[in-house]
Amino acid sequence: MIRIPSYDLSSRNTFGMKVKCALYIEYSSLDELRAVLAEDLPQPVLHIGGGSNLLFRGDFPGTVLHSAIGGISFAEAPTSQAAPTSQADTTSQPDPTSQADSSNQADSSNQAAPPCQADPTCQTDSSCQADSTSQADPTFQPDSTCQADSSNQTDSLCQADSLCQADSLCQADSLCQADSTCQADPTSQADPTCQADSTCQTDSLCQADSTSQAAPSHRQGRPDRPSPSPADDTVIVTAGAGVVFDDLVAETCRRGLWGLENLSLIPGEVGASAVQNIGAYSVEAGDVIDRVFCLDAATSEEVVFAAADCAYGYRDSRFKHEKGRYIVLKVTFRLTRRYAPVLGYGNIKAALEGRDLAALTPSDVREAIIRIRREKLPDPAETGSAGSFFKNPVIPREHFERIVASVPDGKVPHFDLPDGMVKVPAAWMIDTCGFRGAVKGGAKVYDKQPLVIVNATGSASPDDVIALESDIIAAVRSRFAVDLHPEVEHV
């Protein structure tokens, strides 16, 4: 266990805010986590992953927790489709924190748990369901809570939530959303192919993907998804919450397993991926998550959630609505050896032009995704940002038609949702309002992707970022009567 008082958090937030916390603790096992939570810690408590979805507003007065629970293991799926076990094969990656094998993560979190449905703590209630207001208010009346994102202020409960690991995930989306040719390229507004091309309609960037509205849809199957694999093609992959998510993706692709390749190069860690339901290029983590193993902070007991009980939606899950209660220990993913690429997003096909699509491997798709991302998005190692700063708003059809009528060429990138609502790229709205490249102090709207706010000088203050955020929200509300809601957690 690592304990550092007055810890510099500059390296723990991708925005690069130069702030400190009263106490930083990194734990590497379930027993250590339980011991930490039993202490009288400086309050409030914030659990972070890769720090990629956080905007610190100043020094943090409490305790910051971080998981170092590692290990990746691979197991054949039971032919009966019963709950997967975490038995590791001989090829599993060694976990330095493990006291037994890599599947144990140095704690008992790998032990079989009672079925989620049998555990009252696992029952999903209405409080776990995503609130549509987090997408956009159907009435689209100006909302003072959008000003400078006062609604996004993190309370002590959220701060005590490992689920605030959600941070790293958001970038996933930002990367996803930050890549749409319809969003990122202003010329796309005048390009009829952006409207007529079905690849733009299925683009998780331009439309943020239909999965974002209905959590059950990704479990029931979507038209752009391969059909479920037979049990003998399925491999259950278990990763500790502290594993770097892209390391997991790289290893599964190396082994020829399909399912995670479209999520390549998303910053952050595995625990956060299950909280935020990260997504990119028509794929979300919830599409392939099988189970999420957590510590219930209220009872100090381990609980296991089946994916169907996680209430996954657009960058959303039950964990984000039960703040402070569940700390992710490890996640199991259900991947397949069967050829199952998801290539509906236009830029992927363009990146693979000339290739024999029938002969693609997961690594081929991963390489294409990495090239696309690096062309469109800032490298966090060079330019601080929190990925996509805003969620894509979902609006009623009538409201969308009014926006179309207000645009000179009548072309608005969008995605039609099954419930009659319409999702419109926040990046397009921001760009249309003239904010591409806008500067406020040391903060700037990224030139290549207006959904991203960057620490352009390396010394931007939180106030610079919040002021730019407020200007964008006000302009979009004035121009389109739509309230944008940040993805970024303000701490």
C-alpha positions as CSV (number, residue, x, y, z in Angstrom):
1,M,0.0,0.0,0.0
2,I,1.2,3.5,-0.8
3,R,0.3,6.5,1.4
4,I,1.5,10.0,0.6
5,P,0.2,13.1,2.4
6,S,0.0,16.4,0.6
7,Y,0.2,14.6,-2.7
8,D,0.7,16.4,-6.1
9,L,-2.1,15.2,-8.3
10,S,-0.7,16.7,-11.5
11,S,0.2,13.3,-12.9
12,R,-3.2,11.9,-11.8
13,N,-5.4,14.1,-13.9
14,T,-5.1,14.3,-17.7
15,F,-6.1,17.9,-17.7
16,G,-2.8,18.6,-16.0
17,M,-4.3,20.8,-13.3
18,K,-1.6,21.5,-10.7
19,V,-3.4,20.6,-7.5
20,K,-2.8,18.6,-4.3
21,C,-4.8,16.4,-2.1
22,A,-4.5,16.0,1.7
23,L,-3.8,12.3,1.5
24,Y,-3.3,9.8,-1.4
25,I,-3.6,6.1,-0.9
26,E,-3.0,3.3,-3.5
27,Y,-4.2,-0.2,-2.5
28,S,-3.4,-3.5,-4.2
29,S,-5.9,-5.9,-2.6
30,L,-9.4,-6.2,-1.2
31,D,-8.0,-6.6,2.3
32,E,-6.1,-3.4,2.0
33,L,-9.1,-1.6,0.6
34,R,-11.2,-2.7,3.6
35,A,-8.6,-1.6,6.0
36,V,-8.4,1.8,4.4
37,L,-12.2,2.3,4.5
38,A,-12.2,1.5,8.2
39,E,-9.8,4.4,8.9
40,D,-10.8,7.9,9.9
41,L,-9.7,9.4,6.6
42,P,-9.5,13.1,5.7
43,Q,-12.8,13.9,4.1
44,P,-14.2,13.9,1.5
45,V,-13.0,10.7,-0.2
46,L,-12.5,10.5,-4.0
47,H,-11.7,7.3,-5.9
48,I,-10.0,7.9,-9.2
49,G,-8.8,5.7,-12.1
50,G,-6.7,7.3,-14.8
51,G,-8.0,10.8,-13.9
52,S,-9.1,11.4,-17.5
53,N,-12.6,12.6,-16.7
54,L,-11.8,15.0,-13.9
55,L,-11.5,18.7,-13.6
56,F,-10.1,19.7,-10.2
57,R,-11.3,23.1,-9.3
58,G,-8.5,23.5,-6.8
59,D,-6.6,21.6,-4.1
60,F,-8.6,18.6,-2.9
61,P,-9.1,18.8,0.9
62,G,-9.7,15.1,1.4
63,T,-8.4,11.6,0.5
64,V,-7.8,10.3,-3.0
65,L,-7.9,6.5,-3.4
66,H,-6.5,4.6,-6.4
67,S,-6.7,0.9,-7.2
68,A,-3.6,-1.1,-8.1
69,I,-5.4,-4.4,-8.3
70,G,-4.0,-6.0,-11.5
71,G,-3.9,-9.2,-13.3
72,I,-5.5,-10.5,-16.5
73,S,-6.7,-14.1,-16.9
74,F,-8.5,-16.0,-19.7
75,A,-10.9,-18.9,-19.3
76,E,-13.2,-20.9,-21.6
77,A,-16.9,-20.0,-21.3
78,P,-18.9,-22.8,-19.6
79,T,-20.9,-24.6,-22.3
80,S,-24.0,-24.3,-20.2
81,Q,-23.7,-20.5,-20.3
82,A,-23.7,-20.5,-16.5
83,A,-22.0,-17.7,-14.7
84,P,-18.4,-17.6,-15.7
85,T,-15.8,-18.6,-13.2
86,S,-12.5,-16.8,-12.8
87,Q,-10.3,-19.9,-13.2
88,A,-7.2,-18.7,-15.0
89,D,-5.4,-20.6,-17.7
90,T,-1.7,-21.1,-17.8
91,T,-1.3,-18.2,-20.2
92,S,-2.8,-15.6,-17.7
93,Q,-0.7,-12.6,-16.9
94,P,1.1,-12.7,-13.6
95,D,-0.3,-10.3,-11.0
96,P,2.4,-9.0,-8.6
97,T,-0.3,-8.4,-6.0
98,S,-1.6,-11.9,-6.1
99,Q,-0.8,-14.3,-3.3
100,A,-2.0,-17.3,-5.3
101,D,-2.7,-17.2,-9.0
102,S,-3.4,-14.3,-11.3
103,S,-7.1,-14.8,-11.0
104,N,-7.1,-14.2,-7.3
105,Q,-5.9,-10.6,-7.4
106,A,-4.5,-11.1,-3.9
107,D,-8.0,-11.1,-2.5
108,S,-11.2,-13.2,-2.4
109,S,-12.9,-11.1,-5.1
110,N,-12.4,-14.0,-7.6
111,Q,-14.4,-16.4,-5.5
112,A,-17.7,-17.3,-6.8
113,A,-20.4,-15.1,-5.4
114,P,-24.2,-15.7,-5.1
115,P,-26.1,-14.9,-8.2
116,C,-26.7,-11.2,-8.5
117,Q,-30.4,-11.6,-8.6
118,A,-30.4,-13.3,-5.2
119,D,-28.6,-10.4,-3.6
120,P,-30.9,-7.5,-2.7
121,T,-28.0,-5.1,-3.0
122,C,-27.9,-6.0,-6.7
123,Q,-31.5,-5.3,-7.5
124,T,-31.7,-2.4,-9.9
125,D,-34.2,0.2,-8.8
126,S,-35.4,3.3,-10.5
127,S,-32.6,5.3,-8.9
128,C,-30.1,3.3,-10.9
129,Q,-31.7,4.2,-14.2
130,A,-30.1,6.9,-16.2
131,D,-31.8,10.2,-15.9
132,S,-32.8,11.5,-19.3
133,T,-32.0,15.0,-18.0
134,S,-28.4,14.0,-18.0
135,Q,-28.7,13.9,-21.8
136,A,-30.9,16.9,-22.4
137,D,-34.1,18.3,-21.0
138,P,-36.9,17.5,-23.4
139,T,-38.5,20.9,-22.7
140,F,-35.2,22.6,-23.5
141,Q,-35.9,25.5,-21.3
142,P,-32.8,27.4,-20.1
143,D,-31.6,25.8,-17.0
144,S,-29.5,27.7,-14.5
145,T,-27.9,24.4,-13.4
146,C,-26.0,24.4,-16.7
147,Q,-24.2,27.6,-15.9
148,A,-20.6,26.8,-15.3
149,D,-21.8,23.3,-14.6
150,S,-23.0,24.0,-11.1
151,S,-25.0,20.8,-11.4
152,N,-21.8,18.9,-12.0
153,Q,-20.2,19.8,-8.7
154,T,-19.1,16.6,-7.0
155,D,-20.6,16.0,-3.6
156,S,-18.9,14.1,-0.9
157,L,-20.8,10.9,-1.8
158,C,-19.6,11.0,-5.4
159,Q,-16.1,11.8,-4.2
160,A,-16.2,8.7,-2.0
161,D,-17.1,6.7,-5.0
162,S,-14.7,4.5,-6.7
163,L,-17.0,5.0,-9.5
164,C,-15.6,8.4,-9.9
165,Q,-13.1,6.1,-11.6
166,A,-15.5,6.9,-14.4
167,D,-13.0,9.6,-15.2
168,S,-10.8,7.8,-17.6
169,L,-13.8,6.6,-19.5
170,C,-15.1,9.8,-20.5
171,Q,-12.2,10.2,-22.8
172,A,-13.2,7.2,-24.5
173,D,-16.3,8.8,-25.5
174,S,-14.6,12.0,-26.3
175,L,-12.3,10.1,-28.5
176,C,-15.2,8.4,-30.0
177,Q,-17.2,11.5,-30.4
178,A,-14.1,13.4,-31.1
179,D,-13.6,11.5,-34.2
180,S,-16.6,11.8,-36.3
181,T,-16.0,13.3,-39.7
182,C,-19.3,15.0,-39.3
183,Q,-18.4,16.5,-36.0
184,A,-14.7,17.2,-36.2
185,D,-14.5,18.5,-39.8
186,P,-16.4,21.7,-40.5
187,T,-16.5,20.8,-44.1
188,S,-18.7,17.9,-43.2
189,Q,-21.6,20.2,-42.6
190,A,-21.7,21.0,-46.3
191,D,-21.0,17.5,-47.4
192,P,-24.1,15.6,-48.4
193,T,-22.4,12.3,-47.8
194,C,-22.4,13.1,-44.1
195,Q,-26.2,13.0,-44.2
196,A,-26.7,10.4,-46.9
197,D,-24.1,8.0,-45.9
198,S,-25.4,5.3,-43.6
199,T,-21.9,5.1,-42.0
200,C,-22.5,8.5,-40.7
201,Q,-25.8,7.5,-39.2
202,T,-24.3,4.6,-37.4
203,D,-21.3,6.5,-36.3
204,S,-20.9,6.6,-32.6
205,L,-19.2,9.8,-33.0
206,C,-21.6,11.7,-35.1
207,Q,-24.7,10.0,-33.5
208,A,-23.2,8.6,-30.4
209,D,-24.8,5.3,-31.3
210,S,-28.3,4.1,-30.6
211,T,-27.1,2.2,-27.6
212,S,-26.8,5.4,-25.7
213,Q,-30.5,5.6,-25.2
214,A,-31.6,2.2,-24.2
215,A,-29.5,0.3,-21.8
216,P,-31.0,-3.1,-22.6
217,S,-30.4,-2.8,-26.3
218,H,-26.7,-3.7,-26.1
219,R,-27.6,-6.9,-24.4
220,Q,-30.4,-7.8,-26.7
221,G,-28.4,-7.3,-29.9
222,R,-28.2,-4.5,-32.3
223,P,-28.4,-4.5,-36.1
224,D,-24.8,-3.5,-36.4
225,R,-23.6,-6.2,-34.1
226,P,-22.5,-9.8,-35.0
227,S,-24.8,-12.4,-33.5
228,P,-23.8,-13.9,-30.2
229,S,-21.0,-16.5,-30.3
230,P,-21.6,-20.1,-29.6
231,A,-20.2,-21.0,-26.1
232,D,-17.3,-22.9,-27.6
233,D,-16.1,-19.7,-29.3
234,T,-16.4,-17.6,-26.2
235,V,-13.6,-16.7,-23.9
236,I,-14.1,-15.0,-20.5
237,V,-11.4,-12.4,-19.8
238,T,-11.0,-11.2,-16.2
239,A,-9.0,-8.0,-15.4
240,G,-8.3,-6.2,-12.2
241,A,-9.8,-2.7,-11.7
242,G,-6.3,-1.2,-11.8
243,V,-5.3,-2.7,-15.2
244,V,-4.7,0.0,-17.8
245,F,-7.6,-0.5,-20.2
246,D,-5.6,-0.2,-23.4
247,D,-3.1,-2.8,-22.1
248,L,-6.1,-5.2,-21.8
249,V,-7.3,-4.3,-25.3
250,A,-3.8,-4.9,-26.7
251,E,-3.5,-8.3,-25.0
252,T,-6.9,-9.5,-26.2
253,C,-6.2,-8.5,-29.7
254,R,-2.8,-10.2,-29.6
255,R,-4.7,-13.4,-28.7
256,G,-7.1,-13.0,-31.6
257,L,-10.1,-12.2,-29.5
258,W,-12.9,-10.0,-30.8
259,G,-14.9,-7.5,-28.8
260,L,-12.6,-4.8,-27.4
261,E,-10.6,-3.7,-30.5
262,N,-12.8,-0.7,-31.3
263,L,-12.1,0.7,-27.8
264,S,-8.3,0.9,-28.5
265,L,-6.3,3.8,-27.1
266,I,-9.0,4.9,-24.7
267,P,-7.2,6.3,-21.6
268,G,-8.0,5.0,-18.2
269,E,-8.4,1.8,-16.3
270,V,-10.6,-1.3,-16.3
271,G,-12.6,-0.4,-13.2
272,A,-13.6,2.9,-14.7
273,S,-14.6,1.3,-18.0
274,A,-17.4,-0.5,-16.1
275,V,-18.6,2.6,-14.3
276,Q,-18.7,5.0,-17.2
277,N,-19.6,2.5,-19.9
278,I,-16.9,3.9,-22.2
279,G,-17.5,3.7,-25.9
280,A,-16.1,4.4,-29.3
281,Y,-16.8,3.5,-33.0
282,S,-20.1,1.9,-32.4
283,V,-19.0,-0.3,-29.5
284,E,-19.5,0.3,-25.7
285,A,-17.9,-1.6,-22.8
286,G,-21.3,-2.7,-21.7
287,D,-21.7,-4.6,-25.0
288,V,-19.0,-7.1,-23.8
289,I,-18.9,-6.8,-20.1
290,D,-20.2,-10.1,-18.5
291,R,-19.9,-9.3,-14.7
292,V,-18.6,-6.6,-12.4
293,F,-17.2,-7.5,-9.0
294,C,-17.4,-4.8,-6.4
295,L,-17.0,-4.1,-2.7
296,D,-20.1,-2.7,-1.2
297,A,-18.8,0.1,0.9
298,A,-21.9,0.1,3.1
299,T,-21.5,-3.5,4.2
300,S,-17.9,-4.3,3.4
301,E,-19.1,-7.3,1.5
302,E,-18.3,-8.4,-2.1
303,V,-21.1,-8.3,-4.6
304,V,-21.3,-9.4,-8.2
305,F,-23.4,-7.6,-10.8
306,A,-24.4,-9.3,-14.1
307,A,-24.2,-6.9,-17.0
308,A,-28.0,-6.9,-17.3
309,D,-28.1,-5.5,-13.7
310,C,-25.7,-2.7,-14.4
311,A,-28.3,-0.4,-16.2
312,Y,-25.8,0.5,-18.9
313,G,-26.7,3.4,-21.1
314,Y,-24.9,6.3,-22.9
315,R,-21.8,6.9,-20.7
316,D,-23.9,5.7,-17.8
317,S,-24.5,2.8,-15.4
318,R,-26.1,2.1,-12.1
319,F,-22.8,2.8,-10.4
320,K,-23.0,6.4,-11.3
321,H,-26.4,6.7,-9.6
322,E,-25.4,4.8,-6.4
323,K,-22.5,7.1,-5.6
324,G,-20.2,6.1,-2.9
325,R,-21.6,2.6,-2.5
326,Y,-19.7,0.3,-4.9
327,I,-16.0,0.1,-5.6
328,V,-15.0,-2.0,-8.6
329,L,-12.5,-4.8,-7.9
330,K,-12.4,-6.5,-11.2
331,V,-14.4,-7.0,-14.4
332,T,-15.1,-10.0,-16.6
333,F,-15.6,-9.5,-20.4
334,R,-17.2,-12.0,-22.7
335,L,-15.1,-12.0,-25.9
336,T,-15.1,-14.4,-28.9
337,R,-12.7,-16.1,-31.3
338,R,-15.3,-16.0,-34.0
339,Y,-14.7,-13.4,-36.7
340,A,-16.9,-10.5,-35.4
341,P,-15.6,-7.0,-36.5
342,V,-17.8,-3.9,-36.0
343,L,-16.9,-1.7,-39.0
344,G,-20.1,0.4,-39.3
345,Y,-18.2,3.6,-38.5
346,G,-17.1,5.3,-41.7
347,N,-13.6,6.2,-40.7
348,I,-12.8,2.6,-39.9
349,K,-13.7,1.4,-43.4
350,A,-11.7,4.3,-44.9
351,A,-8.7,3.3,-42.8
352,L,-9.0,-0.3,-43.9
353,E,-9.5,0.6,-47.6
354,G,-7.8,-1.9,-49.9
355,R,-7.6,-4.6,-47.2
356,D,-9.4,-7.9,-47.5
357,L,-12.1,-7.4,-44.8
358,A,-12.8,-11.1,-44.6
359,A,-9.2,-11.7,-43.5
360,L,-9.0,-9.0,-40.8
361,T,-7.8,-9.8,-37.3
362,P,-8.6,-7.9,-34.1
363,S,-5.1,-6.4,-34.3
364,D,-5.8,-5.1,-37.8
365,V,-8.8,-3.2,-36.5
366,R,-7.0,-2.0,-33.4
367,E,-4.2,-0.5,-35.6
368,A,-6.8,1.3,-37.7
369,I,-8.5,2.7,-34.7
370,I,-5.2,3.9,-33.2
371,R,-4.4,5.7,-36.5
372,I,-7.8,7.5,-36.5
373,R,-7.5,8.6,-32.9
374,R,-4.0,9.9,-33.3
375,E,-5.0,12.0,-36.3
376,K,-8.0,13.6,-34.5
377,L,-7.3,13.9,-30.8
378,P,-4.6,15.5,-28.6
379,D,-2.1,13.2,-27.0
380,P,-2.6,13.5,-23.2
381,A,1.1,13.2,-22.7
382,E,1.6,16.4,-24.7
383,T,-1.6,18.4,-24.3
384,G,-3.8,18.2,-21.2
385,S,-7.5,17.5,-21.7
386,A,-10.3,15.4,-20.3
387,G,-11.5,14.1,-23.6
388,S,-14.9,15.0,-24.8
389,F,-16.2,17.7,-22.4
390,F,-19.9,17.5,-23.2
391,K,-22.5,14.8,-23.7
392,N,-24.4,14.7,-27.1
393,P,-27.8,16.1,-26.4
394,V,-31.0,14.1,-27.2
395,I,-33.9,16.2,-28.3
396,P,-37.5,15.7,-29.5
397,R,-38.1,15.3,-33.2
398,E,-40.0,18.6,-33.4
399,H,-37.1,20.4,-31.8
400,F,-34.7,18.9,-34.2
401,E,-36.8,20.0,-37.2
402,R,-36.7,23.5,-35.9
403,I,-32.9,23.4,-35.8
404,V,-32.8,22.0,-39.3
405,A,-35.0,24.9,-40.5
406,S,-32.6,27.4,-38.9
407,V,-29.5,26.1,-40.6
408,P,-28.9,27.7,-44.1
409,D,-28.2,24.4,-45.9
410,G,-30.6,22.4,-43.8
411,K,-28.0,19.8,-43.0
412,V,-27.6,18.7,-39.4
413,P,-25.7,15.5,-38.5
414,H,-27.8,13.4,-36.2
415,F,-29.0,9.9,-35.2
416,D,-32.6,8.9,-35.1
417,L,-33.4,6.9,-31.9
418,P,-36.0,4.1,-31.7
419,D,-38.1,6.2,-29.3
420,G,-38.5,9.0,-31.7
421,M,-35.9,11.2,-30.1
422,V,-33.0,12.5,-32.0
423,K,-29.3,12.7,-30.9
424,V,-27.3,15.6,-32.3
425,P,-23.5,15.9,-32.0
426,A,-22.5,18.5,-29.4
427,A,-19.4,19.1,-31.4
428,W,-21.4,20.2,-34.4
429,M,-23.4,22.6,-32.2
430,I,-20.2,24.0,-30.6
431,D,-18.5,24.4,-34.0
432,T,-21.6,26.1,-35.5
433,C,-21.5,28.6,-32.7
434,G,-18.0,29.5,-33.7
435,F,-16.1,28.0,-30.8
436,R,-13.5,25.9,-32.7
437,G,-10.2,27.3,-31.5
438,A,-11.7,29.6,-29.0
439,V,-9.4,30.7,-26.1
440,K,-10.1,31.7,-22.5
441,G,-6.9,32.2,-20.6
442,G,-4.8,29.0,-20.9
443,A,-7.8,26.9,-22.0
444,K,-8.8,26.4,-25.6
445,V,-11.3,24.5,-27.7
446,Y,-9.3,22.0,-29.6
447,D,-8.8,23.0,-33.3
448,K,-9.3,19.4,-34.6
449,Q,-12.3,18.6,-32.4
450,P,-14.5,21.2,-30.8
451,L,-15.9,18.7,-28.3
452,V,-12.5,18.8,-26.6
453,I,-11.3,21.6,-24.3
454,V,-7.5,21.5,-23.8
455,N,-5.0,23.0,-21.4
456,A,-3.3,24.7,-24.3
457,T,-0.5,26.4,-22.3
458,G,0.1,23.7,-19.8
459,S,-0.7,26.3,-17.1
460,A,-4.5,26.8,-17.6
461,S,-6.4,27.3,-14.3
462,P,-9.6,25.6,-13.5
463,D,-11.3,29.0,-13.7
464,D,-10.1,29.3,-17.3
465,V,-11.7,26.0,-18.3
466,I,-14.9,26.7,-16.4
467,A,-15.3,30.1,-18.0
468,L,-14.8,28.6,-21.5
469,E,-17.3,25.9,-20.6
470,S,-19.9,28.5,-19.5
471,D,-19.5,30.5,-22.7
472,I,-20.1,27.4,-24.8
473,I,-23.2,26.4,-22.8
474,A,-24.7,29.9,-23.1
475,A,-24.0,30.1,-26.8
476,V,-25.5,26.8,-27.6
477,R,-28.5,27.5,-25.5
478,S,-29.0,30.9,-27.3
479,R,-28.5,29.5,-30.8
480,F,-30.3,26.1,-30.5
481,A,-32.3,26.3,-27.3
482,V,-30.4,23.2,-26.1
483,D,-28.7,22.8,-22.8
484,L,-25.3,21.0,-23.0
485,H,-24.4,18.8,-20.0
486,P,-20.7,18.1,-19.2
487,E,-19.3,14.6,-19.1
488,V,-16.4,15.9,-17.0
489,E,-16.6,15.6,-13.2
490,H,-15.9,18.9,-11.5
491,V,-14.2,18.2,-8.2
